Amino acid sequence: MTSNPGRKQTIGVIFGSRSVEHDVSIVTAQQVMQAMSPAKYEIVPIYITRSGKWLTGPALSDLKTFQTANMEELMGVRDTIISPSVQHHGMITPPVAGYLARNTLRRLDVIFPVVHGTHGEDGTLQGVFEMADVPYVGCGVEASAIANDKIATKAILREHGIPVIDYVAFRRHDWLVDRDAVMERIEAMGYPLFVKPATLGSSIGIGRPTDRQTAIASIDVALNFDRRIVVERAMTGAMEVNCAILGNAEPRPSLLEQPISFEEFLTYEEKYMRGGAADGMKGAERKIPAPLPDELTARIRQLAVEAFKAIDGRGTARIDFLVKDGQPYVNEINTMPGSLAFYLWQAEGMTPAMVVDELIRLAVEAAADKRRTMYDYKTGLIDHASARGLKGLKGVKGISQ
């Protein structure tokens, strides 16, 4: 995509989807669209319903629309889809046209996915954008998939020498086949513990058991949300510290924040429902900058950058740490944090509009870098196979003998 200063960029903002973090996604998307300058951008809202249906229309830019029971009946709301074809480079509305009806193609300069959790933050949507060859905001397929999976994240960070909390990981199948064997591994870490679904965020499905009975109950609950579970040793008395990241090849860290929990850990309600939308979903009480010594602050910010690079991140993320006895541990990486961590960048003088502008610029930059890679490699294999026949191709990968 070439930049034209005299033309507005068309930005498709995708949100919702089949995820337990559906509501958080709707609110974040409204904040993102409000932050976009109408003088710079043509904003195209694209909403994925809880059942997986894709819709578009101006009404989806209004938060009140989502209090309507039958939003599909609102004027201007229509079915749509992002085409994976590079020929289309955008969205087709409606995807299937009836008799004597027509569908329209709307090209998109940049896609701004604001889907949290499953079917969005996990790399699935990013795969569609890669196939379509449309620039998009945020981490790519690999980084999104890794960061969305707490087990994979811990394994990769450990490989890079980045400290993580001790944990035990297992599958729903393991739990159903031999619960006692799983509990033996878990209890070797000692109580209290944290039980987490491997691929969810926003504190959904998380438990903090202090004994065997509550551990079993917490695991049973978590297994309703995911088929893989991670159980961590709870770091009693540790401080929670978060750091946002912005950038591609040379990412930069934000100031640090210390969320203040009124419970044993930050619940969904504390994260999103103590404040208002005007605060950027800054529901939890927090201290910015976090009250830490300068040396430790610098160490955490450096670890945040290293963790971001370890998963091959780009665009943005928020890295969550636990700090105990002066030692920081990476807890989670969120590649699409709620409200895009606007409040952390505001502490550094960046307005939400400036953050959105930078993320769109980074998306275009990443797409340009991708186009430097060769994807078309022609060989003489087809002619060779045609001349000799498939049976004569011995040792060719993927061809049965």
N, C-alpha and C positions, 0 to 999 in steps of 0.2 A: 504494500500500500504506500503510495506516495503522498506526502503532505502538501496540502493546498491551503495556504493561509486565508484565502478568500472564501473557503467553503466550510460549512459546519461538518463535523464528524458525526456519523450516525452510529450511536452506541446502543447495542441491545443489552438490556439489564435483565438477567435471568434469575429467578428466585422461586422459593417455595419448594416443590418436589416431594417425593415419597421419603420423608425423613421425620424422625421424632423432633427435630429441631426446625420444623416447618414454620412455626410462628415467629421464631427468632429471625429466620431468613426474611420473612415479609417485612418486619420492622427495619432490619438493616438495609434492605433494598429501598425502602421509602426514604431513609436517611441519605443513601447514596444519590438517589434521583433528585432530592431536594438540594444536595450540594453541587449538582452539575449546573453550569451556567448555560441558560437557554441561548445565549449569544454564541457559544462555542459548539454546542451539541444538539443534535436531533435525538431525543431520548425515546427509545422504543422499549416499553415494558413487556417482558415475556414471563408469564406466570405458569408454573407447573403445579397442577392441583395435587392434592393428597393421593389421588388415584393415578396420577401420572399423565394427565391430559395437559397439553400445552395450549395456552391462550394468550392473546395479545389484544391491546386496545387502550385508549387514553384513560379509561376509568381505572385501570390497574395502577395508575400513578397516585391514587388517592387511598389512603389507609382505611377510610370509612367503607370503601367498596368491600373489604374483606369481612365486614360485619353483615353483609347481605347474603341471604341463604342461597339465592339463585343468581350468582354473578354472571353466569353464562348468558342470561337473558337480558343483561344490560346492553344498551345501545352501543354499538361499536366494538363489543368484545367478540372475538372470533377465534376459531381453531387455527393453530399455526404449528410450524415445525422448523427446526434448523436443518437445512439440507447438509448431508456429509459430503456432497459433491463439490469439488473445487470449481466446477462450472457455474454453480449458483452463488457461492460466496455469501450466503445469507439465509433468509427465512422465506418459506412458502406458505401463503395464507389464502384459502384453507389448504391443508395438505392434499385433500382429495376433493375435486370439484364435481358436482353433480351434473345432470343433463342440462345443457344450455347455460351452465355456470362457468365462471372462470376463476382461476387462482392467480395470485399476483406474487411476484418475486421482489423482495426488498433486500438490497445489498446492505451489509453491515460492515462498517470500517473496523469496529472493535466490539468484542463481546465482553461484558462485565458480569461474570457469574457471581452471584451472592447467595449461593446455596450452602448451608451448613450441614455437615455430616453426610449421611448416606445418599447415594445417587447425586452427588454434586461436588462436595469437598473431597471425595475419595478418588478422584481421577476419572470417573465415568464420563462426566460431561466434557472434561478436558480432552478425552479421546475423540469425541465428536468434533470439537473445534480443530484439533490437529488434522483430522481427515479432511475437513472443509477448508483448511489452510486460512482460517480467519484469525487475526491477532486477538488474544484474550488476556484479561487481567489475572494476575496471580500465578501461583505455581503450576508447573506442568503436570503431566500424567504421573510420572514416577514419583516426584516429590509429594504430590497430593495423596497418592496411594500410600506411601510410606508413612507420612505424618498422620494420616487418618487411622493408621493401625498402630496402637500403642506398643504391641509386641515387636513389630518390625522396627519401629522407631528406637526402642531400647537396644535391640541387637545391633543396629547400625551405629548408634552413638557410642556404644561400648567399643565397637571395632575401631572407632576414631579416637578412643581415649577420653571421651567426654563422660563425666560421672553421671550415672543414673541410679535410681533407688533399686534395692534388691527386690526381686519379683519371682513369681511362679506363674507360668502360662499353661493353659490347658483348653481342651475342646469340650463342647457339650457331650460328645460321644464318650470321652474319657470319664466324665462325671457320671454318666448313666451306667457305664460298664463297671467301674470300680471307684466309687465315691471315697472309700476309706483310704485307698492308695493316694488319691489326690489330696485329701485332707492331711495325710502324713507329711507330704511335701510342703504343704502350706504352713502347717503348725510348727515346722522346723524353724520358721522365721520368727515365731513368737507373736503374741498379741500386744497391742491392737494392730489391725490390718485395714487396708482399703481394697475393696472389691470393685472392679470396673469392667464393663463391656469393652472389648478390644477396640471397637470402631465407632464409639459414640462420644459426644462432647456435651457441653452445657450442664454437666453434673447429673445427667439423666441416667438412672439405673445404678448409681454408685451407692455403696454401703460402707459403713465403718464398723465392722464387727469387733467385739472385745472378748468373745469366747466362742467355743465350738458351735453352740446352738445358733447364735446370731450370724456366724460365718456361713453356715449351711443355708440359713434363710436368705442371706444377702446374695449368695451365689445362685440360688433358685430364682430370685428376682432378676438378677443380671442376665441369666440365660434366656429370659424372655425377650431381651433386646439384642442379643448377639449369640452366635454359636461358639465364640471363643472368648475366654475370660482371662484377665490379668489380675493377680492378687499381689499387692505391694505391702511391704513392711511400712506401717505408719510411723512417720518421724515425729514423735510427740515433742511439742515445743518448737517445731521448726517454723520459720517465717516464710510466707508465700511472697514471691517477688516475680513480677512479669516485665518482659522487655519486648517491644515491637521492633520489627525489622522492615526496612524499605530499601529496595534496590535490586539490581541484577548481578552483574559480575563483581561489583564493589558495594555490597549491602552495608547500610549504616544502622546502628542501633539507636533506639529512642532513649529517653530518660527511663529510669526504673520506677515501677509503682509497687506499693505494698497494699494488696487488698486486705480489708479488715473484715473478718467473718464474725457473725453473731452466733454461729453454730460451730460444730466441730470441724466442718469444712464448708466451703461456699456452696450453698444450694442453688438450684435454678432460680428460686424466688429472689434470693439475695443478689444474684448476678444481674437479673433483668427487671425486677419489679419493685425495687425500693425507690427508684428515681423515675423520671419521665423521659419521653422521647426527645424532649428538648435537650436533655443532658447526654444524648448519644447512648442511651441505655446504660448509663453509668450508674447502675442500681446499687452496687456495693459501695460501702464506704472505702476510701482509699487514701493513701498518702503518696504524693508525687512532689519531689523525688522520694524514693524509699529511704528511710533513715539508716543508712549503712555507711561504714568508713569508705573513704575515697578509693583505697586500694581494692577492697572487695567489690565495690561498684564497677570499677574498671574490669575486674576479672569476670564478673557476670555478663557484662556487655560484650566482652570478647568471646565468651563461651556461647552467647546467643548467636553471634555471627558465625562461629565455627559450626554450631549445630545446623544452622540454616544452609551453610555450604555443604555439610555432610550429606544432607538429603537432596542436594542439587536444587535448592529453593530459588525462587525468583519472584519479583514483585513485592510481596508482603507476607508476613506471618507474625504471630505473637508467640514467644517462647516463655513458658511458665516454669519457674524454678521453685525449689524448696531449699532453704538455707538453714543449716544447723551447725553450731559450733564453728562458724566461719567457713564452712564448706558448702558450696552450692552444688545442687543436683538438678539436672534437667528433668522436669516432670512430664511435660507435654509440649508438642508443637502444634499450633493451630494455624493452618494455612489460609483460613477465611474467618478470622476472629469476629465476634459480634461487634457491630458498629465500626468494624475495620480499625479498632483501637484509635479512633479519632481523638479521644481525650488525651492520649499519650503524646500525639503529635501536636496537639494544641498547646501542650505544656512547653513545646519547643518553638512556638510561634507560627505553626502551620494551621491554617483554617481547614475545615473539612473539604472545602472547594479546592484548596491547594493539594491536599492529599489525593483527591480523586483525579485531578489533572496529572499529577505525577504518576499515579498508577496506570493511567491510560497511556502516558508517554512511554513508560517502561514496557507495556504490552506491545506497543509498536516496535520498540527497540528489540525485544526478544524475538518477534516475528522476523525482523530483518536479519538477525543473527542466525535464525534457523535456515533462512534461504541461502546462507553461505555453505550449507551442507549439501552434498550430492546425494540424491535419492534415485536417480535414473542411471542404471549401469547395464549397458547392453553387452551381450555375449553372442557367440555363434552357436549356443546350445540348441536353439529351436531348429536351425538349419541342419545341425548335426543329427538331431533326433529324427527329423523328417527323412534324412537320407539313409540312416542306418536302422531306423525303427526303434521303438522303446525297449525291446528285448535286448538290443545290442548295447544299451547304455549301462555298463557295469560300474558300480561304485559311485553312481550319481545319487546324491542325498535326496531322499523323498520319492525315488522311483523304485517300485518293487521289482524284484528279480524273477 
